[in-house]
Amino acid sequence: MNNQVEGKQINQQSQQDKKVQTKETQKVEKVIEIKPEIKFYEKLVIKVLKQGHIPNHVAFIMDGNRRYATNQGKQKTEGHFSGFVTFKKCCEWCFHLGVKEMTVFAFAIENFNRSKEEVEVLMNLAQKSLRKLANDGEFLQRYNIKVKVCGDLKLLPQEVQQSMLEMEELTKNNKTLLLNICFAYNSQNEIENCFSQIKKQVEDKKLDINKIDNKVIMENMHIKTCPDILIRTSNENRLSNFLTYQSTNTQIIFIKENWPELSIFSILKIIIQYQLQLYKQKQIQKQIDSCI
């Protein structure tokens, strides 16, 4: 009798899990179909910004999806779907601004410690949503965006790894914008991997140990250039183990908006602040040069 009851409970749980998975799959498919079109006022803002110096490399810590969902009275996983739409918008803004490289912190190694449901939603978004963006005529091809996935991919489920590699392969010839997606990533892991590679090069006599310098280190990092601006959303004032080596000369900006709330006007303020800082630096350098 007990076995029958247990079997019935397991069956009910299995059916419930299938319903949840079906619902989440439908949400993923729905968010894939959202195609944000750049609005006239966004074009106007971008035109104004392009009168000044545009940063070559912009990095984002996409934080606050769960907080946004909680503030909206929704489940935390809903915030990731809203965040994915903002991610696409941000790629579009960077493309039209003429930014050459964009890096996003999409999934930290530490995020594996989150709830099973949330991790599955994020893996599903990575496997299906990101991958589909690389198809012919889709977002990444339309904007000529090349994708590089940065992180410890062996930590990911096999099907997610495969989708990531396919996305890189399908976009490898795109040239307008390089999009670094940091997934299963943190700086500590990146630095450890970098020095493991350097150590092997020395052991294989491909590198002289006395020639190891910053250039060699950067060549062996996942992210090979330093961002001009690093933006973290959700009012958190820390880097959270993201690009710690590459950010020594970076303008780091913390803003109160949660990631899904990021707008073109947020970008407007940040880039004007960057341009003003750059102008001040040039003026100071002119004064120094005049005194020499």
C-alpha positions as CSV (number, residue, x, y, z in Angstrom):
1,M,0.0,0.0,0.0
2,N,2.8,2.4,1.0
3,N,4.6,1.6,-2.3
4,Q,1.5,2.5,-4.3
5,V,1.1,5.8,-2.4
6,E,4.8,6.7,-2.9
7,G,4.5,5.8,-6.6
8,K,1.5,8.0,-7.0
9,Q,3.3,10.9,-5.3
10,I,6.3,10.5,-7.5
11,N,4.1,10.4,-10.6
12,Q,2.3,13.6,-9.5
13,Q,5.6,15.4,-8.8
14,S,6.9,14.3,-12.2
15,Q,3.8,15.7,-13.9
16,Q,4.1,18.9,-12.0
17,D,7.8,19.2,-13.0
18,K,6.9,18.7,-16.6
19,K,4.2,21.4,-16.4
20,V,6.8,23.8,-14.9
21,Q,9.3,23.0,-17.6
22,T,6.7,23.5,-20.4
23,K,5.7,26.8,-18.9
24,E,9.4,28.0,-18.7
25,T,10.1,26.8,-22.2
26,Q,7.1,28.8,-23.5
27,K,8.4,31.9,-21.7
28,V,11.9,31.4,-23.3
29,E,10.4,31.0,-26.7
30,K,8.3,34.1,-26.2
31,V,11.3,36.2,-25.1
32,I,13.3,35.0,-28.1
33,E,10.6,36.5,-30.4
34,I,10.8,39.9,-28.9
35,K,12.6,42.2,-31.4
36,P,13.3,45.6,-29.8
37,E,13.4,48.2,-32.5
38,I,15.5,51.3,-31.9
39,K,13.2,54.3,-31.4
40,F,13.5,57.7,-32.9
41,Y,14.5,59.4,-29.6
42,E,17.1,56.7,-29.1
43,K,18.5,57.5,-32.5
44,L,18.6,61.2,-31.5
45,V,20.5,60.5,-28.2
46,I,23.0,58.3,-30.1
47,K,23.5,61.1,-32.7
48,V,24.2,63.6,-29.9
49,L,26.7,61.2,-28.2
50,K,28.5,60.5,-31.4
51,Q,29.6,64.2,-31.6
52,G,32.1,63.3,-28.9
53,H,34.5,60.4,-28.3
54,I,32.9,57.0,-28.2
55,P,34.5,54.3,-26.0
56,N,35.9,51.4,-27.8
57,H,35.1,48.8,-25.1
58,V,32.2,48.9,-22.7
59,A,31.6,46.2,-20.0
60,F,28.4,45.5,-18.1
61,I,27.7,43.7,-14.8
62,M,24.0,42.9,-15.6
63,D,22.8,42.9,-12.0
64,G,19.3,43.4,-10.5
65,N,17.1,41.0,-12.5
66,R,15.8,39.3,-9.4
67,R,15.4,42.6,-7.5
68,Y,13.5,44.0,-10.4
69,A,11.1,41.0,-10.5
70,T,10.5,41.3,-6.7
71,N,9.7,45.0,-7.0
72,Q,7.2,44.2,-9.8
73,G,5.6,41.5,-7.6
74,K,6.7,38.7,-10.0
75,Q,8.7,35.5,-9.5
76,K,12.5,36.0,-9.5
77,T,13.0,34.0,-12.7
78,E,10.7,36.5,-14.5
79,G,13.4,39.1,-14.0
80,H,15.9,37.1,-16.2
81,F,13.5,37.2,-19.1
82,S,13.2,41.0,-18.8
83,G,16.9,41.2,-18.4
84,F,17.4,39.3,-21.7
85,V,15.3,41.9,-23.5
86,T,17.5,44.7,-22.1
87,F,20.6,42.8,-23.1
88,K,19.4,42.8,-26.7
89,K,18.6,46.6,-26.5
90,C,22.1,47.3,-25.1
91,C,23.7,45.4,-27.9
92,E,21.7,47.5,-30.4
93,W,22.7,50.8,-28.7
94,C,26.4,49.8,-28.7
95,F,26.2,48.8,-32.4
96,H,24.6,52.2,-33.4
97,L,27.0,54.1,-31.2
98,G,30.0,52.5,-32.9
99,V,31.3,50.7,-29.8
100,K,33.8,48.1,-31.0
101,E,33.7,45.7,-28.1
102,M,31.0,44.9,-25.5
103,T,31.5,42.5,-22.5
104,V,28.7,41.3,-20.3
105,F,28.8,39.4,-17.1
106,A,26.0,36.9,-17.8
107,F,26.6,34.0,-15.3
108,A,29.1,33.8,-12.5
109,I,30.6,30.5,-11.4
110,E,29.1,31.4,-8.0
111,N,25.6,31.5,-9.6
112,F,25.6,27.7,-9.6
113,N,24.8,28.0,-5.9
114,R,21.4,29.6,-6.6
115,S,18.2,27.6,-6.6
116,K,17.8,24.7,-9.1
117,E,14.9,26.4,-10.8
118,E,16.7,29.7,-11.4
119,V,19.9,28.0,-12.7
120,E,17.7,25.9,-15.1
121,V,16.0,29.1,-16.4
122,L,19.4,30.7,-17.0
123,M,20.8,27.6,-18.7
124,N,17.6,27.4,-20.9
125,L,18.0,31.1,-21.9
126,A,21.6,30.4,-22.8
127,Q,21.0,27.3,-24.7
128,K,17.9,28.4,-26.7
129,S,17.6,32.2,-26.7
130,L,21.3,33.1,-27.2
131,R,21.8,30.3,-29.7
132,K,18.8,31.3,-31.8
133,L,20.1,34.9,-32.0
134,A,23.0,33.6,-34.2
135,N,20.8,32.1,-36.9
136,D,20.6,33.6,-40.4
137,G,18.7,36.8,-40.4
138,E,18.5,36.9,-36.6
139,F,19.8,39.6,-34.2
140,L,23.5,38.8,-34.1
141,Q,23.7,38.4,-37.9
142,R,21.6,41.4,-38.6
143,Y,23.9,43.6,-36.6
144,N,27.1,41.8,-37.7
145,I,28.0,40.9,-34.1
146,K,30.8,38.4,-33.4
147,V,30.3,36.4,-30.2
148,K,33.1,35.1,-27.9
149,V,32.0,33.0,-24.9
150,C,34.4,33.5,-22.0
151,G,34.5,31.2,-19.0
152,D,35.0,27.7,-17.7
153,L,32.6,26.0,-20.2
154,K,33.3,22.5,-18.9
155,L,31.2,23.5,-15.9
156,L,28.1,23.8,-18.1
157,P,25.7,21.1,-19.2
158,Q,26.8,19.5,-22.5
159,E,23.9,20.9,-24.5
160,V,24.6,24.4,-23.3
161,Q,28.3,24.0,-24.2
162,Q,27.3,22.9,-27.6
163,S,25.0,25.9,-28.2
164,M,27.7,28.3,-27.1
165,L,30.2,26.8,-29.5
166,E,27.7,26.8,-32.3
167,M,27.0,30.5,-31.6
168,E,30.7,31.3,-31.8
169,E,31.1,29.4,-35.0
170,L,28.1,31.0,-36.7
171,T,29.2,34.5,-35.9
172,K,33.0,34.1,-36.3
173,N,33.1,36.2,-39.6
174,N,31.1,39.1,-38.2
175,K,33.2,42.2,-37.7
176,T,31.2,45.3,-36.5
177,L,31.0,44.5,-32.8
178,L,32.7,41.9,-30.6
179,L,30.4,40.6,-27.9
180,N,32.2,38.9,-25.0
181,I,29.6,36.8,-23.0
182,C,31.1,35.9,-19.7
183,F,29.3,32.7,-18.7
184,A,30.5,30.3,-15.9
185,Y,33.1,33.0,-15.4
186,N,34.9,34.8,-12.6
187,S,38.2,36.8,-12.7
188,Q,40.0,34.4,-10.3
189,N,39.3,31.5,-12.7
190,E,40.3,33.6,-15.7
191,I,43.6,34.5,-14.1
192,E,44.4,31.0,-13.0
193,N,43.6,29.7,-16.5
194,C,45.9,32.5,-18.0
195,F,48.9,31.5,-15.9
196,S,48.3,27.8,-16.5
197,Q,48.6,28.6,-20.2
198,I,51.7,30.7,-19.7
199,K,53.3,28.0,-17.6
200,K,52.7,25.4,-20.3
201,Q,54.1,27.7,-23.0
202,V,57.3,28.1,-20.8
203,E,57.5,24.3,-20.3
204,D,57.1,23.7,-24.0
205,K,59.9,26.3,-24.7
206,K,57.5,28.5,-26.7
207,L,58.0,31.3,-24.3
208,D,61.0,32.7,-22.4
209,I,60.1,33.1,-18.8
210,N,62.0,36.5,-18.8
211,K,59.7,37.8,-21.5
212,I,56.5,37.5,-19.4
213,D,55.0,40.9,-19.2
214,N,51.6,42.6,-19.2
215,K,51.2,42.0,-23.0
216,V,51.8,38.3,-22.6
217,I,49.4,38.1,-19.7
218,M,46.6,40.0,-21.7
219,E,47.1,37.7,-24.7
220,N,46.3,34.7,-22.5
221,M,43.3,36.2,-20.8
222,H,39.7,35.5,-22.0
223,I,39.1,39.3,-22.3
224,K,42.1,40.6,-24.2
225,T,41.5,44.4,-24.0
226,C,40.7,46.7,-21.1
227,P,37.2,48.3,-21.0
228,D,37.0,52.1,-21.2
229,I,33.9,52.0,-19.1
230,L,32.6,49.3,-16.8
231,I,28.9,49.7,-15.7
232,R,27.3,47.9,-12.8
233,T,23.5,48.2,-12.3
234,S,21.3,47.7,-9.2
235,N,23.2,50.1,-6.8
236,E,25.9,47.6,-5.8
237,N,29.3,49.2,-5.5
238,R,31.6,46.2,-6.1
239,L,33.1,44.3,-9.1
240,S,32.1,40.8,-7.8
241,N,35.2,39.1,-9.3
242,F,34.6,40.5,-12.8
243,L,37.5,41.8,-15.0
244,T,39.6,42.7,-12.0
245,Y,42.9,42.4,-13.9
246,Q,41.6,44.4,-17.0
247,S,40.0,47.3,-15.1
248,T,43.0,49.1,-13.6
249,N,42.5,52.1,-15.9
250,T,38.8,51.8,-16.5
251,Q,36.1,54.3,-15.6
252,I,33.9,52.2,-13.2
253,I,30.4,53.5,-12.9
254,F,27.7,52.2,-10.4
255,I,24.1,53.1,-11.1
256,K,21.0,52.6,-9.1
257,E,18.8,51.2,-11.9
258,N,18.3,47.4,-12.0
259,W,19.5,45.8,-15.2
260,P,16.0,45.5,-16.8
261,E,15.4,49.2,-16.1
262,L,18.5,50.4,-18.0
263,S,17.5,52.9,-20.7
264,I,19.2,54.9,-23.4
265,F,19.1,57.9,-21.1
266,S,21.2,55.9,-18.5
267,I,23.8,55.3,-21.3
268,L,23.5,59.0,-22.3
269,K,24.6,60.2,-18.8
270,I,27.4,57.6,-18.5
271,I,29.0,58.4,-21.9
272,I,28.7,62.2,-21.3
273,Q,30.4,61.6,-18.0
274,Y,33.1,59.6,-19.8
275,Q,33.6,62.2,-22.5
276,L,33.9,65.0,-19.9
277,Q,36.5,63.0,-17.9
278,L,38.4,62.4,-21.1
279,Y,38.3,66.1,-21.9
280,K,39.6,67.0,-18.4
281,Q,42.5,64.5,-18.8
282,K,43.5,66.0,-22.1
283,Q,43.4,69.5,-20.7
284,I,45.6,68.4,-17.8
285,Q,48.0,66.7,-20.2
286,K,48.2,69.8,-22.3
287,Q,49.2,71.9,-19.2
288,I,51.8,69.3,-18.3
289,D,53.2,69.3,-21.8
290,S,53.4,73.1,-21.8
291,C,55.5,73.1,-18.7
292,I,58.1,70.7,-20.0
